[in-house]
Amino acid sequence: MMKNVAIGNTNLEASAVALGIMRMVRLNVDDATNVLKTAVNAGVNFIDSADIYGVGKSEEIFGEALKKSGIKREDLIIQSKGGIILDPNKSDGEVVLGQRYDFSKAHLIEAVDGILERMQIDYLDFFLLHRPDALMEPDEIAAAFDQLQASGKVRHFGLSNCNPMQVELIQSAISQRLLVNQLQFGVMHTGPIDFGLHTNMSDAGSVNHDGEIIEYSRLHNMTIQAWSPYQWGAFQGPFIDNPKFPELNKALQSLATAKGVTKNAIATAWILRHPANMQVILGSMNEQHLKESITGADVELTKQEWYDIYMAAGNTLP
């Protein structure tokens, strides 16, 4: 049975694993429908998107797939993100590059309207600010959020890739509670916890790049949504079955064999073992890989197993 997490400080129960539709642009409607049904049949009730995914095409395909699947809109928690202005000369399909970030009231409202139209739905359960805008005006964000909530187009709000002071700045102006922060986190992207383990040290692991974002999120009951959970670096590719990481794959396989699952499942379980109320965003459009990864939500790792994987990934303890 799928493990659930409470989003933020609410009673809203969401599947611990969410389906990210960034790569849905690769699929036709029939294949997208099958992927959606596979995820839902495995217990997933949370969908994550962004207005820029597939230059908007991913959301269009999802909207058609949702209709064709027979899945009721109200049975899903649907989330999307906005705030990035695409560079049309550098964006095509999955390759999306921005020319600026824009958290103005006009753009945020326009972004939500576009999302709803492409997905063919009446409201978003969550709308997230997609990366921080250096020129953001908190009062503009507040005005946008108020209008979006009052109109019934958005029920809850959050952000992505923001540090604690950026969260504080936005939260100071808005009346809604920011419930979510979407961050890259996984076995091979552990910066937000490395520096804590290396407190009072002067080695590379002690560098704080993220401003105690995990500790902040725990203190403020914000749900961290881990994106690219199987990637190393930012977008260098998967670490699973990658010959660059033999020790890590050996450790993952050992646990996978012992628990009767796959390495992807163990990598999922590793994230969910952290007590920070995390949710894992899975972006695979391969039905078999999706099912294998989702089973990680049902795998319990001991503290030693968690640390064994952490160390096998090349990390050290002081």
C-alpha positions as CSV (number, residue, x, y, z in Angstrom):
1,M,0.0,0.0,0.0
2,M,1.4,3.4,-1.0
3,K,2.8,5.4,1.9
4,N,1.2,8.9,2.2
5,V,2.7,12.2,3.5
6,A,0.8,15.1,4.9
7,I,1.6,18.2,2.8
8,G,2.8,21.0,4.9
9,N,0.8,21.6,8.1
10,T,-2.4,20.5,6.4
11,N,-4.4,17.3,6.7
12,L,-4.1,16.8,2.9
13,E,-2.7,13.3,2.4
14,A,-0.7,12.8,-0.7
15,S,1.2,9.8,-2.1
16,A,4.8,9.8,-1.0
17,V,5.7,9.3,-4.7
18,A,4.4,11.8,-7.3
19,L,4.3,11.5,-11.0
20,G,6.3,14.3,-12.7
21,I,5.2,14.9,-16.3
22,M,8.1,16.9,-17.6
23,R,8.9,14.2,-20.1
24,M,5.3,13.5,-21.2
25,V,6.1,15.6,-24.3
26,R,7.8,12.4,-25.6
27,L,4.6,10.5,-25.6
28,N,1.4,10.3,-27.7
29,V,-1.9,10.5,-25.9
30,D,-2.4,6.8,-25.7
31,D,1.0,6.1,-24.2
32,A,0.6,9.0,-21.8
33,T,-2.8,7.6,-20.7
34,N,-1.1,4.2,-20.0
35,V,1.6,5.9,-17.9
36,L,-0.9,7.9,-15.9
37,K,-3.0,4.8,-15.3
38,T,0.0,2.8,-14.3
39,A,1.0,5.4,-11.7
40,V,-2.5,5.8,-10.3
41,N,-3.0,2.0,-10.1
42,A,0.2,1.8,-8.1
43,G,-1.2,4.3,-5.5
44,V,0.1,7.6,-6.9
45,N,-2.4,10.5,-6.5
46,F,-0.1,13.5,-7.0
47,I,0.8,15.0,-10.3
48,D,3.6,17.5,-10.7
49,S,4.1,19.8,-13.7
50,A,5.4,23.2,-14.8
51,D,4.1,25.5,-17.5
52,I,7.5,25.3,-19.4
53,Y,7.6,21.5,-19.6
54,G,7.8,20.5,-23.2
55,V,7.2,24.2,-24.0
56,G,3.6,23.6,-22.7
57,K,3.1,20.4,-24.7
58,S,3.5,18.1,-21.7
59,E,0.5,19.7,-20.0
60,E,-1.6,19.5,-23.2
61,I,-0.8,15.7,-23.6
62,F,-1.6,15.2,-19.9
63,G,-5.0,17.0,-20.2
64,E,-5.9,14.6,-23.1
65,A,-4.6,11.6,-21.2
66,L,-6.6,12.5,-18.1
67,K,-9.8,12.7,-20.1
68,K,-9.1,9.4,-21.9
69,S,-8.0,7.6,-18.7
70,G,-11.4,7.8,-17.0
71,I,-9.6,9.0,-13.8
72,K,-11.7,11.6,-11.9
73,R,-10.1,15.0,-11.6
74,E,-11.0,15.1,-7.9
75,D,-9.1,11.9,-7.2
76,L,-5.9,13.6,-8.1
77,I,-3.8,16.3,-6.5
78,I,-2.5,18.3,-9.4
79,Q,0.4,20.8,-9.1
80,S,2.1,23.0,-11.5
81,K,4.8,25.7,-11.4
82,G,5.2,29.1,-13.1
83,G,7.4,32.1,-13.2
84,I,10.0,31.3,-15.9
85,I,9.8,33.1,-19.2
86,L,11.1,30.8,-22.0
87,D,13.6,31.8,-24.6
88,P,11.8,30.7,-27.8
89,N,15.1,30.6,-29.7
90,K,16.6,28.0,-27.3
91,S,13.6,26.0,-26.3
92,D,12.1,23.0,-28.1
93,G,10.5,19.9,-26.7
94,E,12.3,18.8,-23.6
95,V,15.1,21.4,-24.0
96,V,13.8,24.4,-22.2
97,L,15.8,27.5,-21.4
98,G,14.6,30.7,-19.8
99,Q,15.4,34.3,-20.7
100,R,14.2,35.6,-17.3
101,Y,12.2,34.8,-14.2
102,D,9.0,36.8,-13.7
103,F,7.0,36.8,-10.5
104,S,4.9,39.8,-11.5
105,K,1.2,39.6,-10.7
106,A,0.2,39.8,-14.4
107,H,2.6,36.9,-15.4
108,L,1.7,34.6,-12.5
109,I,-2.1,34.9,-13.2
110,E,-1.4,34.5,-16.9
111,A,0.7,31.4,-16.2
112,V,-2.1,29.7,-14.2
113,D,-4.7,30.5,-16.8
114,G,-2.5,28.8,-19.4
115,I,-1.9,25.8,-17.2
116,L,-5.6,25.3,-16.6
117,E,-6.4,25.6,-20.3
118,R,-3.7,23.1,-21.4
119,M,-4.6,20.6,-18.7
120,Q,-8.3,21.1,-19.3
121,I,-9.1,21.4,-15.6
122,D,-10.8,24.1,-13.5
123,Y,-8.3,24.5,-10.7
124,L,-4.8,23.6,-9.4
125,D,-4.4,22.0,-6.0
126,F,-0.9,23.6,-5.8
127,F,0.8,26.4,-7.7
128,L,4.5,26.8,-7.1
129,L,6.8,29.6,-7.9
130,H,9.4,28.1,-10.3
131,R,12.8,29.1,-9.0
132,P,13.5,32.4,-7.3
133,D,13.2,35.7,-9.2
134,A,16.0,38.1,-8.2
135,L,13.6,41.0,-9.0
136,M,10.6,39.7,-7.2
137,E,8.3,42.1,-5.4
138,P,6.6,40.2,-2.6
139,D,3.5,42.5,-2.8
140,E,3.0,41.5,-6.4
141,I,3.2,37.8,-5.5
142,A,0.7,38.4,-2.7
143,A,-1.8,40.2,-5.0
144,A,-1.5,37.3,-7.5
145,F,-2.0,34.6,-4.9
146,D,-5.0,36.4,-3.4
147,Q,-6.7,36.7,-6.8
148,L,-5.9,33.1,-7.8
149,Q,-7.2,31.8,-4.5
150,A,-10.3,34.0,-4.5
151,S,-11.2,32.9,-8.0
152,G,-10.9,29.2,-7.1
153,K,-8.1,28.6,-9.6
154,V,-5.5,27.7,-7.0
155,R,-6.1,26.1,-3.6
156,H,-2.6,26.0,-2.1
157,F,0.8,27.5,-2.8
158,G,4.5,26.8,-2.6
159,L,7.8,27.4,-4.3
160,S,10.8,25.6,-5.6
161,N,14.6,25.8,-5.3
162,C,14.4,28.6,-2.7
163,N,16.6,29.1,0.3
164,P,15.2,30.0,3.8
165,M,15.5,33.7,3.5
166,Q,13.8,33.7,0.1
167,V,11.0,31.7,1.7
168,E,10.8,34.2,4.6
169,L,10.7,37.2,2.2
170,I,7.8,35.8,0.3
171,Q,6.0,34.5,3.3
172,S,6.2,37.9,5.0
173,A,3.9,39.4,2.3
174,I,1.4,36.7,1.5
175,S,-1.6,35.6,3.6
176,Q,-1.4,32.0,2.4
177,R,1.0,29.5,4.0
178,L,3.8,28.3,1.7
179,L,3.4,24.5,2.0
180,V,6.0,23.1,-0.4
181,N,9.6,23.7,-1.5
182,Q,10.7,21.6,-4.5
183,L,14.4,20.8,-4.3
184,Q,16.8,18.5,-6.0
185,F,17.7,15.8,-3.5
186,G,18.8,12.2,-3.8
187,V,21.6,9.7,-3.2
188,M,23.9,11.7,-5.5
189,H,22.7,15.2,-4.6
190,T,23.2,15.5,-0.9
191,G,24.5,19.0,-0.4
192,P,21.7,20.1,1.9
193,I,22.7,17.4,4.4
194,D,26.5,17.2,3.8
195,F,27.4,20.5,5.4
196,G,25.4,19.6,8.5
197,L,27.4,16.5,9.0
198,H,30.6,18.5,8.5
199,T,29.7,21.3,10.9
200,N,32.9,22.9,12.5
201,M,35.0,21.4,9.7
202,S,36.9,23.2,6.9
203,D,36.7,20.5,4.2
204,A,34.6,20.7,1.0
205,G,31.7,18.9,2.7
206,S,31.3,21.8,5.2
207,V,30.3,24.3,2.5
208,N,26.7,25.4,3.0
209,H,25.2,26.1,-0.4
210,D,21.5,26.0,0.6
211,G,21.1,27.9,3.9
212,E,19.9,25.1,6.1
213,I,16.9,24.5,3.9
214,I,16.1,21.1,5.2
215,E,16.3,22.1,8.8
216,Y,14.2,25.2,8.0
217,S,11.6,23.1,6.2
218,R,11.3,20.8,9.2
219,L,10.9,23.7,11.6
220,H,8.2,25.3,9.4
221,N,6.4,22.1,8.4
222,M,7.1,22.6,4.7
223,T,7.1,19.5,2.5
224,I,10.3,19.0,0.5
225,Q,9.6,17.5,-2.9
226,A,12.7,15.8,-4.3
227,W,13.2,16.2,-8.0
228,S,15.6,14.3,-10.2
229,P,16.0,11.7,-7.5
230,Y,18.1,9.3,-9.7
231,Q,20.4,12.0,-11.2
232,W,23.9,12.9,-10.4
233,G,25.0,16.5,-10.5
234,A,22.3,18.7,-12.0
235,F,21.5,17.0,-15.3
236,Q,24.5,14.7,-16.0
237,G,22.4,11.6,-16.1
238,P,21.3,8.7,-13.9
239,F,23.7,7.2,-11.4
240,I,21.9,3.8,-11.3
241,D,23.7,1.3,-13.5
242,N,26.3,4.0,-14.3
243,P,29.8,2.6,-14.4
244,K,31.1,5.8,-12.9
245,F,29.6,4.7,-9.5
246,P,30.5,1.0,-9.0
247,E,30.5,1.1,-5.2
248,L,27.1,2.8,-5.0
249,N,25.5,0.4,-7.5
250,K,26.9,-2.5,-5.6
251,A,25.4,-1.2,-2.3
252,L,22.1,-0.5,-4.0
253,Q,22.0,-4.0,-5.6
254,S,22.8,-5.7,-2.3
255,L,19.9,-4.0,-0.5
256,A,17.6,-4.5,-3.5
257,T,18.3,-8.2,-3.6
258,A,17.8,-8.5,0.2
259,K,14.5,-6.7,0.0
260,G,13.2,-8.2,-3.2
261,V,13.0,-4.9,-5.1
262,T,15.1,-2.9,-7.6
263,K,17.9,-0.4,-7.2
264,N,15.5,2.4,-8.2
265,A,13.2,1.3,-5.4
266,I,16.1,1.5,-2.9
267,A,17.0,5.0,-4.1
268,T,13.4,6.0,-3.6
269,A,13.3,4.5,-0.1
270,W,16.6,6.3,0.8
271,I,15.0,9.7,0.2
272,L,11.8,8.8,2.1
273,R,13.8,7.4,5.0
274,H,14.8,11.0,5.9
275,P,12.5,12.4,8.6
276,A,11.9,15.7,6.7
277,N,8.5,14.8,5.4
278,M,9.8,14.4,1.8
279,Q,7.9,13.5,-1.3
280,V,9.7,12.0,-4.4
281,I,9.0,13.3,-7.9
282,L,9.3,10.5,-10.4
283,G,9.7,11.6,-14.0
284,S,10.0,8.3,-15.9
285,M,7.7,7.7,-18.8
286,N,8.7,4.0,-18.8
287,E,5.8,2.0,-17.2
288,Q,8.1,-0.7,-15.9
289,H,10.7,1.7,-14.5
290,L,7.8,3.7,-12.9
291,K,6.3,0.6,-11.2
292,E,9.7,-0.5,-9.9
293,S,10.6,3.0,-8.5
294,I,7.2,3.4,-6.9
295,T,7.7,0.2,-4.8
296,G,10.4,2.1,-2.9
297,A,7.7,3.9,-1.0
298,D,6.9,0.5,0.7
299,V,10.6,-0.2,1.6
300,E,11.8,0.6,5.1
301,L,15.6,1.2,5.5
302,T,17.3,1.0,8.8
303,K,19.5,3.9,9.9
304,Q,22.6,1.8,9.1
305,E,21.4,0.9,5.7
306,W,20.7,4.6,5.0
307,Y,24.2,5.6,6.1
308,D,25.7,2.7,4.1
309,I,24.2,4.0,0.9
310,Y,25.3,7.5,1.8
311,M,28.9,6.4,2.2
312,A,28.8,4.2,-0.9
313,A,27.9,7.3,-2.9
314,G,31.4,8.7,-2.0
315,N,30.4,10.7,1.1
316,T,32.4,10.7,4.3
317,L,31.7,11.2,8.0
318,P,34.1,13.4,10.0
